[in-house]
């Protein structure tokens, strides 16, 4: 048993930790932290248009993505044949998405995003933060390996990039659904919900953002987030924390953050909120399983909620440059408050366009079940706890805007023009899939019970 554990640690280190550590160092280097600190001489420069750099970055990103996919299968103790067959079916269903290409009707952001990747081939725009380094490198690698000459072959290159990023997003959402407990049938259903409904009332996410830096970043965001909460679910309190799956997933996620931040800051910010919720969730699990006196558990939880509900208006109105938010008056339509607290406006126009009806289903069902159980059952059962776990993917936006401290952090990091993008943290399709799966299980049980009563009474 000990030999197996040592072998697993060795394999994870070689195939996962070491490659992601290289990516971490690369991301930190690009952010200039090492150069600014003097640890690396400033004359050491990495040239953007050198194939060995964009090929290496592309290889590392793809390698780590598939390592995380295989790690997910391992965590699920999956039947590989069934998993691969279901992914094949999903990709067949997604053929129209792949072949339709990015949404190029002007004016649209995909035209700007395609300009970014083409510019990379002609001039050195490698060292610009928030300018799609990952997607640029994959595109440059495709161009280098195929050397297209005619415009037809160049347009096919754009389509190839669209297919790669779309496939990564679809695969990521499917595996995320599996990690949250959906069987293969409902995981496929959940992923179709993502393909059809994720985006805004004006555009679908895949077609609009397949060439954007957000595409690959989101593929990692969904996978790491799902792995993180799954590892909390299976973590046994009292076991060695440093050998737990939670610790390994945390290392993977934190190591990916610098390169994700350099490529597109938004998703790196989303990681912060996922990790903060994961830590609170893990703390609640520790307290629930611990032998501490009930009064001490309540004091600890009370302290945590005091921090989360710290009067954020004090910070927002502070004259300290560390806390002040520039042009805060522009956030008027995005927020509402009960002094001294300020909350996010869920019904803000752009947020509503992104949420739609489906985006609100997880929180409505969550609140209904929560209050029903508090009033009727008045105790937390294992079944109810599992239900809350399944609702987490759809509750992430509300974790940001309904908790004052989180809202302050979001306002500080974002600006009013993209405030509504907190809605993108949701993967409501997973929670809706879990709701339908539960309904099916309950319906099958009721039908079976009725059948037995009719024919075996």
C-alpha positions in Angstrom: 0.0 0.0 0.0 2.8 2.4 0.9 4.7 1.5 -2.3 1.5 2.3 -4.4 1.2 5.7 -2.6 4.9 6.6 -3.2 4.5 5.5 -6.9 1.4 7.7 -7.3 3.2 10.7 -5.7 6.1 10.2 -8.1 3.9 9.9 -11.2 1.9 13.1 -10.2 5.1 14.9 -9.6 6.7 13.9 -13.0 3.6 14.3 -15.1 1.7 17.0 -13.3 3.5 19.0 -10.6 6.8 19.5 -12.6 5.1 20.7 -15.9 2.8 23.0 -14.0 5.7 24.4 -12.0 7.5 25.2 -15.2 4.3 27.1 -16.3 4.2 28.8 -13.0 7.8 30.1 -13.3 7.1 31.2 -16.9 4.0 33.1 -15.8 5.8 34.8 -12.9 8.6 35.7 -15.3 6.2 37.3 -17.7 4.7 39.3 -14.9 8.2 40.7 -14.3 8.2 39.8 -10.6 11.6 38.1 -10.8 13.2 40.9 -12.9 11.8 43.6 -10.6 13.2 41.8 -7.6 16.7 41.5 -9.2 16.7 37.7 -8.9 17.0 37.4 -12.7 19.2 39.9 -14.7 17.1 42.3 -16.8 19.2 41.5 -19.9 17.6 38.1 -20.0 14.7 38.5 -22.4 12.4 36.0 -24.0 11.6 36.9 -27.6 8.0 36.4 -28.5 8.4 35.3 -32.1 10.8 32.4 -31.4 9.1 29.1 -32.2 10.7 27.3 -29.3 8.9 29.6 -26.9 5.3 29.6 -28.3 5.6 25.9 -29.1 6.8 25.1 -25.6 4.0 27.2 -24.0 1.4 25.5 -26.2 2.7 22.1 -25.4 2.7 22.8 -21.6 -0.8 24.1 -21.6 -2.2 21.2 -23.6 -0.2 18.7 -21.6 -1.4 20.0 -18.2 -5.0 20.3 -19.5 -5.0 16.6 -20.4 -3.2 15.6 -17.2 -6.0 17.3 -15.2 -8.6 15.4 -17.4 -6.9 12.1 -16.6 -6.6 13.0 -12.9 -10.3 13.7 -12.9 -11.0 10.2 -14.4 -8.8 8.7 -11.7 -10.7 10.6 -9.0 -14.0 9.4 -10.4 -12.7 5.8 -10.6 -14.2 5.9 -14.1 -14.7 3.2 -16.6 -12.5 4.7 -19.4 -14.3 3.0 -22.2 -17.7 4.4 -21.2 -16.2 7.8 -20.5 -14.4 8.0 -23.8 -17.6 6.8 -25.7 -19.7 9.4 -24.0 -17.2 12.2 -24.9 -17.2 10.8 -28.5 -21.1 11.1 -28.6 -20.9 14.6 -27.2 -18.3 15.7 -29.8 -20.5 14.2 -32.5 -23.5 16.2 -31.2 -21.2 19.3 -31.1 -20.1 19.0 -34.8 -22.4 22.0 -35.8 -20.7 24.1 -33.1 -17.2 23.2 -34.4 -17.9 23.7 -38.1 -19.9 26.9 -37.7 -16.8 28.7 -36.6 -16.5 31.9 -34.5 -19.2 34.6 -34.7 -17.8 37.0 -37.2 -20.7 39.2 -37.9 -19.5 42.8 -37.4 -19.4 44.6 -35.1 -18.3 41.8 -32.7 -15.5 41.0 -30.3 -14.4 37.9 -32.2 -13.1 40.2 -35.0 -10.9 41.9 -32.3 -9.8 38.6 -30.9 -8.8 37.2 -34.3 -6.9 40.5 -34.8 -4.9 39.7 -31.6 -3.8 36.3 -32.8 -2.9 37.5 -36.3 -0.9 40.4 -34.9 1.2 38.0 -33.0 2.4 36.5 -36.2 3.5 39.8 -37.7 4.8 41.7 -34.7 6.0 41.1 -31.2 3.0 41.6 -28.9 4.0 38.9 -26.6 4.8 41.0 -23.6 1.4 42.7 -23.1 -0.6 41.7 -20.1 -4.2 40.7 -20.6 -3.6 40.1 -24.3 -4.2 36.4 -24.8 -0.8 34.9 -24.6 -2.1 31.3 -24.4 -4.4 31.4 -27.3 -1.8 33.4 -29.3 0.8 30.8 -28.7 -1.5 27.9 -29.8 -2.4 29.9 -32.9 1.2 30.6 -33.7 2.1 26.9 -33.2 -0.6 25.9 -35.7 0.6 28.5 -38.1 4.3 27.3 -37.7 3.4 23.6 -38.1 1.2 24.1 -41.2 2.7 27.2 -42.8 -0.5 28.3 -44.6 0.0 30.5 -47.7 -3.4 31.1 -49.4 -6.2 32.9 -47.6 -8.4 29.8 -47.7 -5.8 27.9 -45.7 -5.3 30.8 -43.4 -9.1 31.0 -42.7 -9.0 27.3 -41.9 -6.3 28.0 -39.4 -8.8 30.3 -37.5 -11.4 27.5 -37.7 -8.8 25.0 -36.3 -8.2 27.3 -33.3 -11.9 27.7 -32.8 -12.3 23.9 -32.8 -9.5 23.3 -30.3 -10.7 25.9 -27.8 -14.3 24.9 -28.2 -13.4 21.2 -27.7 -11.4 22.1 -24.6 -14.4 24.0 -23.2 -16.9 21.3 -24.0 -14.6 18.6 -22.5 -14.1 20.7 -19.4 -17.8 21.3 -18.8 -18.6 17.6 -19.3 -16.0 16.4 -16.9 -17.0 19.1 -14.4 -20.5 17.7 -14.5 -19.2 14.2 -13.8 -17.1 15.5 -10.9 -20.2 17.0 -9.3 -21.9 13.6 -9.4 -23.8 13.5 -12.7 -24.0 10.2 -14.5 -23.0 10.0 -18.1 -26.5 10.6 -19.5 -27.1 13.7 -17.4 -23.5 15.0 -17.8 -24.1 15.0 -21.6 -27.5 16.8 -21.0 -25.7 19.3 -18.7 -23.0 20.0 -21.3 -25.7 20.6 -24.0 -27.3 23.1 -21.7 -23.9 24.9 -21.5 -23.5 24.9 -25.3 -27.0 26.2 -26.0 -27.6 28.6 -23.1 -24.3 29.9 -21.7 -23.6 33.5 -22.8 -25.9 36.4 -23.0 -29.3 37.1 -24.6 -27.2 38.5 -27.6 -24.6 35.8 -28.1 -23.6 32.2 -27.2 -20.3 31.9 -25.2 -18.6 29.4 -27.4 -19.1 31.1 -30.7 -18.4 34.5 -29.3 -15.3 33.7 -27.2 -13.6 30.8 -28.9 -10.8 33.0 -30.2 -10.7 35.0 -26.9 -8.2 34.5 -24.1 -11.1 33.6 -21.9 -11.8 30.3 -23.8 -8.8 28.3 -22.5 -8.8 30.1 -19.2 -12.4 29.0 -18.6 -11.6 25.4 -19.6 -9.1 25.4 -16.7 -11.4 27.3 -14.4 -14.3 24.8 -14.7 -12.0 21.8 -14.3 -10.0 23.1 -11.3 -13.1 24.4 -9.5 -14.9 21.1 -9.9 -11.9 19.1 -8.7 -11.5 21.4 -5.8 -15.0 20.9 -4.5 -14.9 17.2 -5.3 -11.7 16.8 -3.3 -13.3 18.5 -0.3 -16.2 16.1 -0.6 -14.0 13.0 -0.5 -11.5 14.4 2.0 -11.6 12.6 5.3 -11.0 14.8 8.3 -8.1 13.6 10.3 -6.1 12.2 7.3 -2.8 13.8 6.3 -3.8 17.0 4.6 -0.6 17.2 2.4 -1.3 13.9 0.8 -4.9 14.8 0.1 -6.4 15.5 -3.3 -7.4 18.9 -2.1 -3.8 19.9 -1.6 -2.7 18.6 -5.0 -5.6 20.4 -6.8 -4.7 23.6 -4.9 -1.1 23.4 -6.1 -2.3 22.9 -9.7 -4.7 25.8 -9.5 -2.4 28.2 -7.8 0.5 27.3 -10.2 -1.8 28.0 -13.2 -2.8 31.5 -11.9 0.1 33.6 -13.0 0.0 32.5 -16.7 -3.9 32.8 -16.6 -3.6 36.2 -15.2 -1.1 37.3 -17.8 -3.3 35.9 -20.6 -6.6 37.3 -19.2 -7.0 38.6 -15.7 -10.7 38.0 -15.2 -10.5 34.2 -14.8 -7.6 34.5 -12.4 -9.8 36.7 -10.3 -12.6 34.1 -10.5 -10.1 31.6 -9.1 -9.7 33.8 -6.0 -13.5 33.5 -5.2 -13.6 29.8 -5.9 -10.7 29.2 -3.5 -12.2 31.5 -0.8 -15.5 29.5 -1.0 -13.5 26.2 -1.0 -11.7 27.2 2.2 -14.9 28.2 3.9 -16.5 25.0 2.8 -13.6 22.9 4.1 -13.7 24.8 7.4 -17.4 24.0 7.8 -16.6 20.3 7.1 -13.9 20.4 9.7 -16.2 21.9 12.3 -19.0 19.5 11.4 -16.7 16.5 11.9 -14.7 17.8 14.9 -15.3 17.0 18.5 -15.2 20.7 19.6 -18.0 21.9 21.8 -21.0 23.3 19.9 -20.5 26.8 21.4 -16.9 26.9 20.1 -18.1 25.8 16.6 -20.7 28.6 16.6 -18.1 31.2 17.7 -15.7 30.2 14.9 -18.5 30.2 12.3 -19.7 33.6 13.7 -16.2 35.0 13.3 -16.0 33.9 9.7 -19.3 35.5 8.8 -18.3 38.7 10.6 -15.4 38.9 8.2 -17.5 38.1 5.2 -20.1 40.7 6.2 -17.6 43.3 7.3 -19.2 46.7 6.5 -17.8 47.2 3.0 -19.0 50.9 2.8 -16.3 51.7 5.3 -13.6 50.4 2.9 -15.3 51.9 -0.2 -15.5 55.4 1.5 -11.9 55.2 2.9 -9.4 57.8 1.8 -6.6 55.3 2.2 -5.3 54.6 -1.4 -5.1 50.9 -0.6 -8.8 50.7 -0.1 -10.2 53.4 -2.2 -12.1 52.5 -5.5 -11.5 55.0 -8.3 -14.7 56.5 -9.8 -16.9 54.5 -7.4 -19.9 56.7 -8.3 -20.0 54.9 -11.7 -21.1 51.7 -9.8 -24.5 53.2 -8.8 -26.7 51.0 -11.1 -24.7 47.9 -10.2 -25.1 48.0 -6.4 -27.7 48.6 -3.6 -27.3 48.8 0.1 -28.5 48.8 3.7 -25.9 51.0 5.4 -23.2 50.1 6.3 -23.4 47.2 3.8 -23.4 47.3 0.0 -24.6 44.4 -2.1 -24.4 43.6 -5.8 -27.5 44.3 -7.9 -28.5 40.9 -9.2 -31.1 42.5 -11.5 -28.6 44.8 -13.2 -29.4 44.8 -17.0 -26.2 43.1 -18.3 -26.3 40.5 -15.4 -29.9 39.6 -16.2 -29.0 39.2 -19.9 -26.3 36.7 -18.8 -28.2 34.9 -16.1 -31.4 34.4 -17.9 -34.0 32.2 -16.2 -31.7 29.2 -16.0 -29.1 31.1 -14.0 -31.5 31.7 -11.2 -32.8 28.1 -10.9 -30.0 26.9 -8.6 -30.4 29.6 -6.0 -34.2 29.4 -6.1 -34.1 25.6 -5.5 -31.3 26.0 -3.0 -33.2 28.5 -0.9 -36.4 26.5 -1.1 -34.7 23.3 0.1 -32.8 25.1 2.8 -35.8 26.8 4.4 -37.9 23.7 4.0 -35.3 21.7 5.9 -34.7 24.3 8.5 -38.5 24.6 9.2 -39.5 20.9 8.8 -36.5 18.7 9.5 -34.4 21.1 11.7 -31.3 19.0 11.2 -28.6 18.6 8.5 -28.6 15.2 7.0 -25.9 13.7 4.7 -28.4 13.7 1.8 -29.1 17.4 2.3 -25.4 18.2 2.5 -24.8 16.4 -0.8 -27.6 18.5 -2.3 -25.8 21.7 -1.3 -22.6 20.4 -2.8 -24.5 19.9 -6.1 -25.9 23.4 -6.0 -22.4 25.1 -5.5 -21.6 25.5 -9.3 -24.7 27.6 -9.8 -24.3 29.6 -6.6 -20.8 31.0 -7.3 -22.0 34.4 -8.7 -24.1 35.0 -5.5 -21.0 34.2 -3.4 -19.5 37.3 -5.0 -22.2 39.9 -4.9 -24.3 38.9 -1.8 -21.3 38.8 0.6 -20.1 42.4 1.3 -16.4 41.6 1.6 -16.4 39.6 -1.7 -18.3 42.4 -3.4 -15.7 45.0 -2.3 -12.9 42.7 -3.7 -14.8 42.3 -7.0 -15.4 46.1 -7.3 -11.7 46.8 -6.5 -10.5 44.3 -9.1 -13.0 45.0 -11.9 -14.4 48.2 -13.3 -18.0 49.2 -13.9 -17.8 48.4 -17.6 -17.4 44.6 -16.9 -19.1 44.5 -13.5 -21.8 42.1 -14.9 -19.2 39.5 -15.7 -19.5 38.0 -12.2 -22.4 36.1 -13.8 -19.8 34.2 -15.8 -18.6 32.5 -12.6 -21.7 30.3 -12.7 -21.9 26.9 -14.2 -25.6 26.6 -13.7 -25.9 23.8 -16.2 -24.2 21.4 -13.7 -26.7 22.3 -10.8 -29.7 22.0 -13.2 -28.4 18.6 -14.3 -28.1 17.5 -10.7 -31.7 18.7 -10.0 -33.0 16.7 -13.0 -31.0 13.6 -12.0 -32.5 13.8 -8.5 -36.0 14.2 -9.9 -35.5 11.1 -12.1 -34.2 9.0 -9.2 -37.2 10.1 -7.1 -39.6 9.4 -9.9 -38.2 6.0 -10.7 -38.4 5.1 -7.0 -42.0 6.3 -6.8 -42.9 4.3 -10.0 -41.2 1.2 -8.7 -43.0 1.5 -5.4 -46.4 2.0 -7.2 -45.6 -1.0 -9.4 -44.8 -3.3 -6.4 -47.9 -2.1 -4.7 -50.1 -2.9 -7.7 -48.6 -6.3 -8.6 -47.2 -7.7 -5.4 -49.8 -6.7 -2.8 
